[in-house]
Amino acid sequence: MAGSPEQFRGQSRLPRFAAPLRYDLVLRPDLAACTFSGSASAAVAVSAPTRFLVLNAAELAVDRSSIRFQDWAPTEVAQFEEDEILVLGFGRELPLGEGVLSMDFTGTLNDQMRGFYRSKYEYNGEARNMAVTQFEAADARRCFPCWDEPAFKAKFKITLEVPAELVALSNMPVVKETVCGPLKTVYYEESPLMSTYLVAIVVGLFDYIESSTLEGTKVRVYTQVGKTSQGKFALDVGVKSLDLFKDYFATPYPLPKLDMIAIPDFAAGAMENYGLVTYRESALLYDEQLSSASNKQQVAITVAHELAHQWFGNLVTMEWWTHLWLNEGFASWVSYLAVESIFPEWNNWTQFLDETTSGLRLDALAESHPIEVDVNHASEIDAIFDSISYDKGASVIRMLQSYLGAERFQKALASYIKKYAYSNAKTEDLWAVLEEETGEPVKDLMTTWTKQQGYPVIYAKLNGQDLELEQAQFLSDGSSGPGMWIVPMTACCGSYDLNKKFLLKGKTDTMHIKDFAATQSGQNFWIKLNIDQTGFYRVKYDDELAAGLENAIKAKKLSLMDMIGIVEDSYALSVACKQTLTSLLRLLNAYRHESDYTILSHVTSVCLSVNRISTDANPDLSSDIKQLLIKLLLLAAKRVGWDPKDSESHLDVMLRSLLLIALVKLGHEETINEGIRRFHIFLEDRKTPLLPPDNRKAAYLAVMQTVSTSNRAGYDVLLKIYKETSEAQEKSRILGSLSSCPDKDIVVEALNLMLTDEVRNQDAFYVLGGISLEGREAAWAWLKDNWDHVVKTWPSSSLISDFVNSTVSPFTSEEKAAEVSEFFTTRVKPSFERALKQSLERVRISARWIDSIKSEPSLAQTVQQLLLQEF
C-alpha cells in the first residue's frame, strides 16, 4: 500500500483522517524510582481511507509488541522524536467507523515541571516526591500517547495505581477504590468532552478544606499537610467566583466538583485543568500573619482567572493555539470583573490599567507580534504566552465591551458559550456571534486589533473650534509603523458629562468642539481623549491641550484612570523621544499631592524608570533628579508612614509598601536607615508589629543597600531567614532582595544561589528580577559563564526567556547590544528567540533615549526650579 511513515514528518498539525472519541487510561507512577508505566486504549473514529494512525508521543517508551488496533498489530511503528509523533502503519486500509487502539508505555517522572513530573516536598522532616501533571500547551504527549491538539476533544476515563496512603486526584470524582497490599487502584468517573491539555493528575500527601456553591458543587482546596488554614481565602473567592460566572455566562459550572491544589514546584502561576486547578503555592495560599495585601490580591485575581477558564477555555476551547488569546485575554479581563464584584473596595478596574500598561509597553516594540499568531510547530507555542495574549488581549476585550455596552456584550457572550459548548471556536466565531447579537461591525473593527501587531498614537491638535486628530502606529524607537486601526474614540471636554463617542476609521478626522461642549476658555478648559483609558492606544496632545490637562490634574478634575493614562502616555512618548524628559518631569511634578494607590503605583514605576535612565544619560545631574523624584513621593510616604493604622483601607496598606520600596530604591537615606532599624528588631522578634509582612520587602532591600563583600552580615542573615521559612511568599520576598545589592560580587553570589538546591527552579525569576543597576555587567558575565547549564536546567520558554530578558534589557548602549547579539549568534533557540530580539530592541531604544536626553537644553535648569519649589 502507498506511502511510508516518513510522509507525516515536519507537519505543523496531525492529519485529520482519524480522531479519538474516548480514552481509557491506566497510569502507575513510582514515586521512589521517579518513573511511571501506563496503558492506554482509545476509541478512534476513522473518517477517511488510510492505513496509518498518527498521534503524538514524546519522551515515552512505547512497547511495540503491545500495540493493537482492533485485533491488528501494526506492520510499521515509527516514533519521530523531533516531531513528537508516533506513526503506526497497518498491512491494509483501516475500516471506516469506530475502532479501538491500545498500547502500553513507560516514562520518567521528570524534574522539568512539564508533562508528568515530580515535585519535592517535606513531610515530618523527610523529603518526598509528589507526582503532578502540567500539559498546556503540548505536553500531555509526555504522559500518554494521544492526539495532543485542542480540537481533538474526547472523553477521558482515568485509573491510577498508587501507594495506598497517598491522595490521588484527577479531573473527575472517584467512583471507587480497591486496596491490594501497599497499593490502591483509584477509578474516576468518565469526563465530558475535553482537550488533552486540560487532563490532570496529582498524587501525594495532602490535607483539604471544602465548601460548596449555591448550586451544591463541592469545592475543595488541597494543601500540604498542616497548611489548610492558608487555603481558606482562596476557597472563599473560588466559591463566589463560580456562583458569579454561572450567572455571567448563563451556563452552570460543567463538572460535578472543583479542586484547587498548591504545588511546590510549578512553572507558571496556575493552570486551569478541568475540575483540578493547579497553582504555585504563592498564587493560592494566603496567611494572615505572613502574606502581604498584594499577595492577597494576587491570589484573588489568579483564582478568578483560572475559574473563568472552566467556561472560557475548557467548555469552549480555542480551535488552535493561534487563538490562545481568546482563552487568556478573556480570562484576564473577566477575573477583574469577578474581583471587582467580590471586593469593590479594591478599586480593581483602575488596577486593571497595570495590565493595559504592560501590554502597551510590549506592543510598542517592532519585535512584538499580533494577538493572533500563526503557530507552525509545538515548540513555538510556549513563546506566545506573553503580555500580548494576556494583557493586550484583555485590554482589547475591555475596549470592545466599553464600545458595545456591558449588557449587550454579556448577552452575546452567553450565546457564544451556549453555541460552542463542548466544542472549539476561532476568534472569528466570537466576532460573528457578537455582530449578530449587536448589529455592530465587530469583525471589521476587531480584526485591525488582533491580526496586526502594534497600536496607534492619536495626535490631537486644537485649531480654533476644531480638534484635529491623526493616527499613526506608535513605536518606542520613535519610528512610525505602517499600521492603521479602526479606533473607538471617546472624548470629554471640561466635564465628564460632556462626552462624545465615535469610530476613527481613517488616518485623520476632525471633531467640532462646539458639537459637544459649551465653549470654554482659560484655566478651566481641557479636553481628554480615551476616557478612562478604555481604548488600547496613546494620545499625544499639542502644547495647549497638554497644559489644560496639567491644570485639570492639579485641580483634581480627572478620574483616577485618566490621571494614570496621562502619566503613562507621557512617559511612553518620552522614551520614544516624541517629547522631552524635561516636560515629563514637569508633568510628574503635578502629581506631588497625590495620595491614591492606583495612581501612585504608575507614578512610582515611571519615577524608577526615569531614575535608571538618568543614571546612564546624565551622571552629573542624576543625583539632583533622584532628589526631585524622592521629593515627589515623600508627601504621600509621610502620610502613610511605616506603621499600619487601625482603620486604613486595603489600598493604603499596598500604598505604604509601594512607596517605601520606591524610596529605598531611590536611595532615600532616612527610609533606608529606618528599614534597617526595624529589620534588627524583627530579627529579635519575628512577630513584631514594627515589621508586618507588607513592609518587609522594603526593609530587606534597605538591608541589602548597605551590604558588601567586607560587610556581608545582612546578606547572611537574610539567607538564614530564607532557609528557615517554609512560606513561598516570604521566600520570594527575600530572593527578590538578595540581588539588589550595589556590590557586584554579592550579586554574583545571589545568582549562584539559583544553581543550588536551595532555590526551586520555578523561583529563579525572583532573583533575576531584582538585579541592581551596579550588578548589570556582573550578571551578564555570569550568564555567559553559566549559559550551558542554564539552558539545560531551565528549558521551558518562559523560564529561559526570563534569564535573557533580565540580564540583557537593563543595558543602554549600542555597543552592548552588539556584544550580546554576537554572543547569541551560535546559541539562539526558538524557545527564547523572541525574548532575545525584544531585549536587544529595548537596549537600543534606551541608547536612543539617552542621546536625546543629553541634548535637552533646559533639563538641568528645570530640575533646579522644581527642586526649589515649595510643596
N, C-alpha and C positions, 0 to 999 in steps of 0.2 A: 504493500500500500504506500501511497505517496508520502513524501516529506520525512524529515528527521526531527528529533527534539531541538536541534540547533536553530530551527526557524523561529523559536519563541524567545531567543535571546535579544537583549537590547531594546525591548519594548517598554514603553512607559506604563502600560496597564495590561492586566491579564486579558486573555481572549474571552469573548462573551458566549462561546458555544455551550458552556456548561456552568451551572450556578448551584450553590448549596441551598438547601431548604431548611436543614436541621442538622445540628452536630450533637453527637453523644460523646462526651469526653471523660476519660478517667485519668487522673493525674496522681502520682505518688512522689511527693517531694521528700528527699532525705536531707534533713537539716544538718546532720553531723557531717556527711560527706559532701554537702553542697551540690548535689546532683538531683535530677528527677527523671522518672520514666513515665510513659503515658501510652494510652491507646486512644485513637480517635476513629469514630465511624460517622460518616456524613451522608445524609440522603441528598443525592445530587440530581438535578434536572438537566438532562441533555436535550438541547433545543435545536441543534443543527448537526449535520453529518460530520463526524470526527472520529479518529481512532486514538486521539490524545486527551488526557486530562492535564491541565496546567494549573498549579496552585502555588502559594507562597510557602517557603520554609527557609529558615536561616539559623545557622549555628545549632542545628539539630542533627542527630544521627538517626536516620530513618532505617528501620530493619526491613531491607528489601524483600526478604522472603515472606514477610507478613502482609505485604500489600495485596489487596484483592478489590476488584470492582465486580459486584455480584459474585460469581464464583471464578472469575477470570484472574489469573496472575498476569501482570504486565510482561511484555517481551523486552521492553526497554525501560530503564529507570535512569534519569539524568538529573543530578542536582547541580544547578549553576549558582555557586555561592555569590558571585558578584551581582547577579540579577536577583538573588534571593528567591529563586523559583525551583520547583520540583516538577519535572515533566515525566508523565507516565505514558508510555506507548503500548497499545494493545495490538494483538495479532490481526484484529479485524475491526470494522467500524462498530462503534457502540450503538446499541439500540436507542432510539429516541424515547424520551419519557424519564421516569424516575428509577434510579439505581442506587445501591449503597457502596460507598468507597470506604475501606477500613485499612488501618495500618498501626504498627507500634513504633515507638521512637524513644530516644533518651536525650537529655540535655544537661547543661550546667546551670546551677543557681548562681548567676554571675554577680559581680560587685559593681556593675555599671549603671545601676538604677534604671534599667530598661529591660523589657521582656519579663521573664520570670527571674527575680533576683533575690539576693539575701540582704537583710538589713540587720545591723548589730544592735543589741540592747542588753541591759543588765537586769538580772532578776536575782534578788537576795545576794547581791555582790558578785554573782558569777556572770561571765559573758555568754550570751546566747545568740543564735541566729533566728530571725523570723523569715518566712518566705512571702514575697509580695509581687504583685504584677504591676507593670506600667506599660500599656500597649500603644497609647497615642504617641506618634502618628502611625508608625508601621512596624510595630514590634510584637504583635500577637504571634506573628510567624516565628518568633524566637521561643515560643512556648508550645505551640502545636501547629502542624501543617494546616493551612486554611486559605480561603480566598480573602486576603487581608486588604480589602478596599472598602470604603464606607458604603458603596452602593450594593455590595453583596450582603444584604441583610438576611439573617437566618435565625432560627430558634436554637437555644443552647440548653442542653441537659448535662449538668456537670456532676461528677462524682469524685470525691477526694479520699485518698487513703493516707491518714496522718497519725502521729503519736496520740494515744488516747487522751492525754492530759491537756492537749492544746485546743485553742479556739480556732475553728476553721470557718471562714466566711466567704460567700460569693455573692453574685448579684441578687439571687433569689433566696427565699426562706428554705430552711432544711425540711425535707419531707420525712426522712428517718435516718437513724444512726444505728450501726451494728458494731459491737466491740468484739475483737478477737485477740486476746492476749494484750500485748502492749499497743496494738494498733486499733484504730476505729475507721470504719468506712462511713462517709457522710454523703447522703444523696440529697440533691437540691431540686426544687421544682423547675419545670421547664420554663425558660424565659419567653417573653413575647419576641417578635421580630426585632433584631437589633444588629448593629455593626460590630465587627470583631474588635475594633479599638476600644470598645466600652466594656468588654468582658473583664471581670476582676476576681482575684483570689488573694486572700490574706490568711496566713497560718502562723500563730504564735501564742504567747500568753497575754491575755488582755482582761481588763475589767470593763464594765459598761454601765451607763445610766440611760434610762429611757423615758419617753413621754409619747403623747400621740396627738395627731392633728384633729381638727374638728370632725373630719370625716372618719376618724378612727384608724388612720395609717400609723403603724408603730414606727417611731423614730428613735434611733439609738446613737450615742456617741461612745466609741471604744477608745480606751487609752491604755498606756502601760499600767500595770498593777499598781494601785495606790494613788493614781493621778486623776480619778474620775471627777473630783470636785472642780478640776480645771476645765472640764468639758461642759459645765452647766450653761455657761453663757452661749456657747455655740449651739447647744441643744435648743435653747430658748429661741435664738434667732432662726434656727433651722425650721422649727415647727411653725413659727409665724410666717416665714418665707413661703413654705409650702401652701399654707392657707391663702396667702396673698396671691401667689402665682396661679393657683387653681381658679381664682376669680378673674384675674387679669387675662389669662389665656382662655377662659371659659371652657376649660377641659380638666377633668380630675387628674390627680397625680397617677401616672400609669401603672405603678407597681404596688405589690402588697406591703412592702416595707422599705425603709431607707436607713442605711447605716452610714455613719461618718466615722473615720478612723484616723488616728495620728500615727504617722510612720517616721521613725528617727532618721532614716536616710531616704531623701526624696528629692529628685532633681528639680521639679517645678515647684509652684506654690501649693497646687492642689490639682486633683484630676477627677472629672465628673462621672466616673464609671457608673453605669445604670444601677441604682439601688445600693451601691457600695462606694461612696466617695472617699478617696484617699487624700490626706493632707500632710504637709510637713508639720511638725509639732507647733512651730511658731505661728502657723496660719489657722490653727484650730483651738489651741489651748489658751485659756486666759485665767491668770491667777491674780486675785485682788491685791495680794501682797507684793507680787514680783513683776506684774505686767504694767506697761505704761498705757496712757489713754490712746496713743496712736496704735499700739498693739491691739487694743480693744476694737478700734475702728477697722483695722486691717482684717481681723477675724470676721467681723460682721459682713464686710464687703465680700470677702472671699467665700464665705458660706453662701451668701445670697447669689453670687456669681455661679457657683457650682450647681446650686439647686435650680437656678433658671435654666441651666443646660438640660435638666431632666425633661423639659419640654422642647426647648430650642437647641437642638443638637442631638438629643437622644431619641425623642419621639419623632421629631422631624430632623433628618440628618442631611448635611451637605452632600451633594452628589459626588463631588471630588474635591481634593484639597485646595483647588483654585478658589473655592467658595468658603474656605476656612473662616474668613472674616464674618460670614453670616453667623457662625457659631459664637466666635469670640467677641466681636464688636457688639453683638446683640446682648450676650450675657453680661458684658461690662456695663452697657447702658442700663439694662433693666435691674442690675444689682443696686445701682444708685437709687432707682425708683423705689425698690423694696426698703432699703435702709432709710431713705427719707421718710417713708411711711412709719417705720418702726421707731426711729429716733429723730423726730423732727427738729429737736434742739441742736443737732449736729450740723445743720446748715449744709446738707450733703450735696445739693445740686451746685452750690457755689464751689465746693471742694472738687466737683467733677471737672472743673477747669484745670486741675492738675493733669488729668488725662488728656484733655484737649491740648494743653501746652506741650506735653511730651510728644503727642502726635504731630503738632505743627513744627516742633524743632527738628524731628527726624525727617519730616516730609519736605523740609526746605533744603535738603541735600540733593545734589544731582544724582547721588548713588542711592536714593530712596527707590521705592518700587510702587506700582499701582496696588490698590486694595485687592483687586483680582489678579492673581499671578498665575501664569502657566507653570504647572509643575510636571516635569518630564521624567523624574526619577525619584524613588522613595527617599534617596539621600538629600534631596533638595527641600523636603517638606519642613523639617525642623527649623530651617532658617527663616521661614515666614511667620513663625510665632513671635511677632515683634510688635513694636509700638504702632505700626501701620494697621495690622489686623485688629489689634485690640483697641488702641486709643483713637486712631483716626476713624476706625470702623464705628466705634461707639459715638464719636462726635458727629459723623455724618448722619447717623440714625437720629441723634438729638435734633440736628438741623432739619431733617425731614419731618420729624414729629412736630416740631415747632411750626413748620410751614403748613402742614396738613391740619394741625389741631389735635389735641390729645385724644379726644373722644373718637373721632373718625379713625385715627391711627390705631387705637386699641381694638376697635371693632374689626378692622381689616386684618389685624394680626391674628385675632381669634379665628377668622375664616381661613387664614393661611394654615394655621396649626391643624384645624379640622380637615382641611383638604389634603394635606400631605402627611398626616399621622401614620406612623409605622412605615414610612416611605422616605424617599430622598428628594431634595429640591435644589435648584440652582438659584443664583442671585436673580435672574430674570423672572423666575416663578414668583418670587416675593413682590417684585415690581408689578407684575401682571395683576396679582390679587389686589394690591394697594390701588392700582389705577382703576380697576373695575369697581372697587368699593367707593372711591372718592371722586372719580371723574377727572382727576388732575393728571398732568403729563409726567407721571412719576418716572417712567423709564428714561425718557429723554433727559430729564433733569439729573437723575442719579447716575446715569451712565458716565456723565462728564466727571463725576467724583470717584467712581470705582474703577473705571477702565483706563484712566490716565493718571500718572503719578503727579504729585505736587498740588498746589492750590494757588489762588490769586492773591495779590495785594491790590486793594482798591485805592487809587489815588483820588482824593477828594479836594476840589478846588472851588472857592467861592468866587463867583463872577456876578456882581450886582445881586439880583434876586435869584440867580440860578446857581445850583450846586452841580458842578461838572464832575462826572465820575468816569474813571478809566480803569480797566483791569489789565494786569499783566502777571504772568507767573512769577511768584516770589521765590528767589533762591538766596541762601545765606552767603554765597560767594559774590553777590552783587550783580550777577548777570541776570538776564531776563529770559526765561524759557519760552517755548512756543505755545504753551497750554492756553486753552480758552474754556471757561466754565459757564454754565447757567447758574447764576448766583442768586439765592434767595436773600434779597436785601431787606433790611429793616432800618428805619431812621427815626430819631425823635429830635425835637427842636425846642430847647428851653424848658421842656417838661415831658414827663413820660406819657402824659395824657394826649400830647400832640404827636402822634406817630403815623408811620406810613410803611406799607409792605409792598414790595414788587419784585419781579424777577429781572435781573440784569442779564440780557441774553446775548448782547453783542460786546464789542470791545469798549464802546463808550455809551454813555447815556447822560441825559440832563434832567435834573429834578427841579421843579419850581418851588421855592421855599414857601411862597405865599399860598400854595395849594394846601399846605397842612400846618401852617404856623402863622400866628399874628406876627407882623414884622417887629423884630426886637433889635435892640442895638446896645452897644456899650457893654458894661460889665456882665450883664445877665444873659448875653446872647451866647448860646452854644448849640452845636449840633453833634449828636453822637450816632454813628452808623454801627450796624451789627449790635443791636440792643441785647444786652445780657450775654453777648458772645455766643449766640446760638449758631452762628454761621462759622464754617471752617475756613476762615480767610483772615487776612490782616488788613488794616486801614492805615494809609499814610495821609495825614491831614496837612493842608497848607499852613503857613505860619499863623495866619489869623484864626483859623479854626482850632489849631493846637493851643493857642493862647486862651481861647474861650474855654476849652476843656480843662486847662490847668486851673483857671479861676473856678470852674464848676467843682473840681476836686477839692480845692481849698474851702469852698463854701458848702461842701458835703451835699451836693445836689444829685450825685450819681449813685446808681445801685452798686452793691459790692462787686457784682460780676463785671460791670463796666469799668470800675476802678482797676480791676485786675487786668482786663483786656487792654486798657490804655498802657499800663506799665509793661506788659508782655510784648505788645506790638512795638513799643518804643525801643525796648531792648533789642528785639529781633532786627529792627531797621538799623540800629546802631551797629550790630555785628556785621550786617550786610553793607555797611558804610553808606547807607541811604540817609542817615542823619548823624550828627556828631555825638561823641561821648559827652561833650560839654552840655548839649541840650538834654541828654538822658539824665545827667546829674541834677540839672535844674528841675526836671520833672520829678525825680526821686525826692528832691527836697520838699515838694508839695505834699508828700505823704508823711512828713515828720510827726504830725499829730495823730496819726492813725493808730487805732488800738484793736482793730479786728483781726482775729487769727487768719481768716481766709485770705484777706488782702496781704497781710504781712508775710504769709508763707511765700507769696510770689515776690514781694519786695525784697525779702532777705535772700532769696535764691538769686535774684538779679544783682544784689549788692555783693554776694560772694563771687559771682562770675566777674563783675567789674574789678573786684579786688585782685583776682587771679590774673586778669589780662593786664592790669596796670602795673603789676609787679614786673612783668616782662617788657611792657611797652615803654614805661616811663619810671625807671627805678628811682630817680631823684624826687619825683613827685608822689611816688606810691605811698609813702608814709602819711603824707597830707590827705591823700584820697582815702586811705584807711581810716584816718581820724574823722573825716567827713561821714563815712559810712557808719562808723560807730555812733557818731552824734545823731544820725538819722534814726537809729534803732533804740537809743538809750532811753528816750522818754517812755516808750512803751515797756521797755525792760524794767525800768524803775517802778512802774505802776504794778507789774505783776510780782517783781522781786523773786527771791529764792523759795519763800515759804508759802505752801498752799493755804488758801483762805477757806473758811467753812462753807460759804455759800457760793463758791465760784463755779462757773459752768465748765463742762467738758472741754469747750474750745479754749477757755482761759488756761486750763491745765496744759493743753497742747501748745498754747502760745508761749508759756513760760519756757518749756523745753526748747522750742524753736529759737527763741531769742537768746537764751543762754548759750546754746550751741553756736549760734552765729557769732556772738560776741567773743567767745573763746577762739573761734576760727579766725576772727579779725584781729586777734592778739590784744584784746582789751584787758589790761593788767589787773584791774580791780576784780573783774569777773573770774579771771584765771586764779587769782590768789584765793578768792572765796571758794571756788570749786575745790581747790587743793585742801583748804582748811576743813571743809565739810567731808571730804574724802577720808581724811585722817580720823575724824570722829566715827565715820562709817566703819572703818577698819576695826575699831574697838567694839562697835555695837552694830551688827548688820541690820538690826530692826529700827535704827534711829530715825525719828521723824524728820531729821535735818537733811536726809538724802533719800527722798522717796524715789520709786522706780523712774518716774518721769524726768527727774533731774540727773540721773546717774550718768547718762551718756555725756552730758556737758562736763561733769566732774572728771570722768575718765579721760576725756580729751584734754582737759586742763592739766591733769597729771602728766600726760604724755608730752605736753608742750615743754616741760622742764627736764625731760629725761635725755640723757646722752650716754655714750659708752662708759664715761667715767662716773656717771651718776645715774645708775640704772635701777635703783630700788623701786621706782614707780612701775616700771615695766614688769619686774619680777613679781611684785605683789598683785598686779592685775592678772598676770598669768596664773598665779596661785588661786585667785578667786575663780578664774575661768575653769580651772581643773576641778575645783570643789563643787561648783554648781551643777545641778542636773537640768536647769531651766534653759530651754533653747533660746528664749528671748534675751536672757541675761548673757548667755554665751555670745550671741550675735552682737550685742552692745559692746562687749569687750573686744571682739575680733575687729570690729569697725574702728576701734580707737588705737590699737597697737601700732598700726602702720602710719598713723597720723603724726608720728614724731618727726621733728625737724632734723634729727641726726640720721644720716642715710644708712649708717651701719645697723642702727636699730630697725630701720625699715626693712633691710635685708633679713634681719633676724625674724621679723614678723612674717615675711614671705616664706622663709624656710620652715616656719612652724606649719604652714599648709602642707608641706611634704611629709609631715609626720602623722602618726595615728591619732594625735591629739585633736586634729581638725577633720571633721567629716568632709568628704569631697564636695557635698552639696553646699557647704558653707564658705568655700573659698572666696566667693564674690564679696563677702563682707570685708575681708582683709583687702582685696583688690580695690574696693570702692573707697577705702579710707586713706589711700596713699598721699602723703604730704607733697606740696609743691617741691620742697627741697629733696624729696626722695625720688623724683621722676627718673633721673638718669640711672640711679642705682637699681630701680625697679626694672627698667628696660634692659640693663646689663644682666640682671638676674634672670629675666625671661629668656634672653638669648642663651645663657649658660644652661638653663634647665629645660629648653624647649622640647627635646625628645621625650623627656619624662612627662612633661605637662600634657603633650598631645596623647600619650598613651593612657594617662590617668584620667583625663577629662575629655573623652572623645566626643561627647554629645555637643551638638551645635551651640546650644545656649551657653553651656559651661565654657567651652573653649573660646567662644566669642567674647565672654566677659574678660578673659585674660588679655586678648588683643586690644579690646576697646579701652580697658582701664589703664593699660600701660602706654598705649600709643596716643590716644586722644588729648592728654594734657600738654603735649608738646606744641610749640608755637612758631617753628621756623621751617622754611623750605628745605634747608639742609637736612634737618632731622627727618622730614618726610621722605627725602631721597634715601637716607640711610636705612630707614625702616623698610621702605619699598624694596631695596636691594636685598636685605636680609631675607625677606619672604619670597623672593622670586622663585627659589627652588623648593620652598616649603609650603606654599599655599594649598589649601584643600577646599573643596566645595562647601564643607560644613562651616567655615568661617571666612570665606572669600568676601562676602558682602560686608561683614563686620570690619574687615581689614580696609576695604575701599572706603567705607564710611568714616573710619577713624582717620585715615590719611587725608580725606577731604576736610575733616574738622581741623586738622593741623594747619592745612593751607588757608582755611578761612580765618583762623586766628592770626596767621602770619600777615594776611592782607589787612586785617583789622588793626593790627599793631602799627603797620606802616601808616595807616590813615590817622590813628591817634597821635602819632609822632608829629604829624604836620598840622594838628589843630592849633590855630594861633592863640585862642583865648582860654585854653583849658586851665593853665596854671592860675590865671587871674580869676576865673570863675570859682575854682576850688577855694581860693583865699577869701573871696567875697562870701561864699556860702559858709565857710568856717567861722567868719566873723559875725554872721547873722545871729541876732538874739532868737532864742527858741521860746 
